[in-house]
Amino acid sequence: MNLQSFYIGDHHAEVTMMLGAREKTSKGHPAVVICPGGSYMYVSKREAEPIAYQFLAQGYHVFILNYSTIGSAIEKEGRTPSRDELYQLASMVEDDKELGSEFPTPLTELAATMTFIRENCHEFNIDPDRIGVAGFSAGGHLTASLGVHWSSEWLKEAVGTENRWFRPNFQVLSYPILDYMLNKEIAEERGMGDPRFMEMASRMIYGAEPDEEIVRLSRLKDYVSKDTPPTFIWHTMEDELVFIQNSLDFAKALDNHRVPWELHTFQHGEHGLSLGTELTGKIDDRASRWLDLMFSWLKVNV
């Protein structure tokens, strides 16, 4: 396996490139960019390499995007802070300081990563028409942001290249947060969820003073269109951090625009299952079936 890392964008995003099978194929290998979760405050390792190896085993080339967060900025300096330390550090950040995680910076980093892959598809033996994205939790928001905004004029201007270079051919959304305002409203109505998570998540993605236009653009179900790529989604009913309504609303929008989609909802399972196996620390035998369901779906749609 060819393993390399490089920085991308103007902040501190890092891409880990994992090229699997080296044999040349007539069409080229499919590829996927993985966007782990982490509340836009850090990038979860549990949703990075363990997922990557599953795709590698299926013949995909894999690119893990460690997009800009306060956590990735600290890691760039040589240490890995705990989640509690990150909460504390985030609460101390001055209102006028830019962290890098604010929308749409991670999105432009993802678009730049997709562009890099397509520009080098012949060298890497990648099929330019089978390059997709897979995201978890906040990474699902990032993934779906590219899925709904890739054809927009504003993103083209922000990235500085033609839209076709960063168009995703498919997207996989795992327990994604797709509407931060909706998620906050549900948490308040039910008297549940983690208030600290809600507060910090807002700060990480919107900054100290949310801009109305940015909030609007990040409400992703409103931007689903015929250009949105085929989408696979899975979520659990017991998720009390990112509520399943996020996925239900998004699936309805996909259906309204006749975008190919598949949604799997599992009765049990907490937030952040990743593979749902012992390997990633949170075990749920039924929800762990999402992986096989996804790969069977990809064989039909990619």
Buried (B, 14 or more C-beta within 10 A) or exposed (E): EEEEEEEBBEBBBBBBBBBBBEEEEEEBBBBBBBBBBBBBBBBBBBBBBBBBBBBBEBEBBBBBBBBBBBBBBBBBEEEEBEEEBBBEBBEEBEEEEEBBBBBBBBBBBBBBBBBBBBEEBEEBBBBBEBBBBBBBBBBBBBBBBBBBBBBBEEBBEBBEBEBEBBBBBBBBBBBBBBBBEBBBEBBEEEEEBBEEBBBBBBBBBBBEEBEEEBBEBBBBBEBBBEBBBBBBBBBBEBBBBBBBBBBBBBBEBBEEEEBBBBBBBBEEBBBBBBBBBEBBEBBBEEBBBBBEEBBEBBEEBB
